[in-house]
Amino acid sequence: MNELVPSVGWAVVFGAGVLSFFSPCTAPLVPGYVSLVTGVSGDRFAAGERAHTLRALRTSLLFVMGFVAVFVLLGIVAALLGGLVGPARRLVNQAAGAVMIAMGLFTLGLFRPHVLRSDPCGELDPPAQRRVYALYV
């Protein structure tokens, strides 16, 4: 029975991912993402040209493979670092907990160290502030 649990777990996670993909919040975003990744507009997809469909498939697969490669590498690095930290795991967990508590206190305004309050860029003049604002609009 223990061998059944991981396979059921993977199926549940996969099903949840498929459900979240087709949710009303994300479904309208899919055409824009596909157009962005493939470089092909929705009009050309509607025309049903096979060359555009193949290009979309190829570039989407490359995009997904890139994501998979990045996250697999991040997982390998995390596992290696976890192995190195193994003997000091308790100390690392306590230090990480202390940092999280300190950041929570900072968010609440109860702990304000100078390092987190300083602005390394200094004050911006109004034209520069408008340019920075325009970048985010």
C-alpha positions as CSV (number, residue, x, y, z in Angstrom):
1,M,0.0,0.0,0.0
2,N,2.9,2.4,0.6
3,E,3.9,2.1,-3.0
4,L,0.4,3.2,-4.1
5,V,0.5,6.5,-2.1
6,P,3.2,8.3,-4.2
7,S,1.6,7.3,-7.5
8,V,-1.8,8.6,-6.3
9,G,-0.1,11.7,-5.0
10,W,1.4,12.5,-8.4
11,A,-1.9,11.9,-10.1
12,V,-3.7,14.3,-7.6
13,V,-1.0,17.0,-8.1
14,F,-1.2,16.6,-11.9
15,G,-5.0,16.8,-11.8
16,A,-4.9,19.9,-9.7
17,G,-2.4,21.5,-12.1
18,V,-4.7,20.8,-15.1
19,L,-7.7,22.1,-13.2
20,S,-5.9,25.3,-12.3
21,F,-4.8,25.7,-15.9
22,F,-8.4,25.7,-17.1
23,S,-9.7,27.9,-14.3
24,P,-11.5,31.1,-15.3
25,C,-8.7,33.2,-14.0
26,T,-5.9,31.7,-16.2
27,A,-7.7,30.5,-19.3
28,P,-8.0,34.1,-20.8
29,L,-4.2,34.5,-20.4
30,V,-3.3,31.4,-22.5
31,P,-3.6,33.0,-25.9
32,G,-1.4,35.9,-24.9
33,Y,1.3,33.6,-23.5
34,V,1.2,31.4,-26.5
35,S,1.5,34.4,-28.8
36,L,4.4,35.8,-26.8
37,V,6.3,32.6,-26.6
38,T,5.7,31.7,-30.3
39,G,5.9,35.1,-31.9
40,V,2.7,34.2,-33.8
41,S,-0.5,36.3,-33.5
42,G,-3.9,34.9,-32.8
43,D,-5.1,35.8,-36.3
44,R,-2.5,33.5,-37.9
45,F,-3.6,30.7,-35.6
46,A,-7.2,31.3,-36.6
47,A,-6.2,31.0,-40.2
48,G,-5.2,27.4,-39.4
49,E,-1.8,27.5,-41.3
50,R,0.1,24.4,-40.5
51,A,3.5,26.2,-40.5
52,H,2.4,28.5,-37.7
53,T,1.0,25.6,-35.6
54,L,4.3,23.7,-35.9
55,R,6.2,26.8,-35.0
56,A,4.0,27.3,-31.9
57,L,4.5,23.7,-30.9
58,R,8.2,23.8,-31.4
59,T,8.8,27.1,-29.5
60,S,6.3,26.1,-26.7
61,L,8.2,22.8,-26.2
62,L,11.5,24.6,-26.0
63,F,10.0,27.1,-23.5
64,V,8.7,24.3,-21.3
65,M,12.0,22.4,-21.6
66,G,13.9,25.5,-20.5
67,F,11.7,25.8,-17.5
68,V,12.2,22.2,-16.6
69,A,15.9,22.5,-17.0
70,V,16.1,25.6,-14.7
71,F,14.0,24.0,-12.0
72,V,15.8,20.7,-12.1
73,L,19.1,22.5,-11.7
74,L,17.7,24.5,-8.9
75,G,16.5,21.3,-7.2
76,I,19.9,19.7,-7.6
77,V,21.7,22.7,-6.2
78,A,19.3,22.8,-3.2
79,A,19.8,19.1,-2.6
80,L,23.6,19.5,-2.7
81,L,23.5,22.5,-0.4
82,G,21.1,20.6,1.9
83,G,23.6,17.7,2.0
84,L,26.5,20.0,2.9
85,V,24.4,21.6,5.7
86,G,23.3,18.3,7.0
87,P,25.3,18.2,10.3
88,A,24.3,21.8,11.1
89,R,20.7,21.5,9.9
90,R,19.2,22.4,13.4
91,L,21.3,25.6,13.6
92,V,20.5,26.6,10.0
93,N,16.7,26.1,10.7
94,Q,17.0,28.2,13.9
95,A,18.8,31.0,12.0
96,A,16.3,30.9,9.2
97,G,13.5,31.1,11.7
98,A,15.1,34.1,13.5
99,V,15.4,35.9,10.1
100,M,11.8,35.2,9.3
101,I,10.7,36.5,12.7
102,A,12.8,39.6,12.3
103,M,11.3,40.3,8.9
104,G,7.8,39.8,10.3
105,L,8.6,42.4,13.0
106,F,10.0,44.7,10.4
107,T,6.8,44.4,8.4
108,L,4.8,45.2,11.5
109,G,7.0,48.2,12.1
110,L,8.3,46.9,15.5
111,F,11.8,46.4,14.3
112,R,13.5,49.0,12.1
113,P,17.2,48.4,11.5
114,H,19.0,51.2,9.7
115,V,20.3,48.8,7.0
116,L,16.8,48.0,5.9
117,R,15.6,51.6,6.0
118,S,18.4,53.2,4.0
119,D,18.1,53.9,0.3
120,P,21.3,53.1,-1.6
121,C,20.2,55.2,-4.6
122,G,19.4,58.3,-2.5
123,E,16.6,60.7,-3.3
124,L,15.5,61.0,-6.9
125,D,14.6,64.4,-8.4
126,P,11.0,64.6,-9.7
127,P,11.9,64.0,-13.4
128,A,13.7,60.8,-12.4
129,Q,10.8,59.8,-10.2
130,R,8.5,60.1,-13.2
131,R,10.8,58.0,-15.4
132,V,10.9,55.3,-12.7
133,Y,7.1,55.4,-12.4
134,A,6.8,55.1,-16.2
135,L,8.8,51.9,-16.2
136,Y,6.2,50.2,-14.0
137,V,3.1,51.5,-15.8
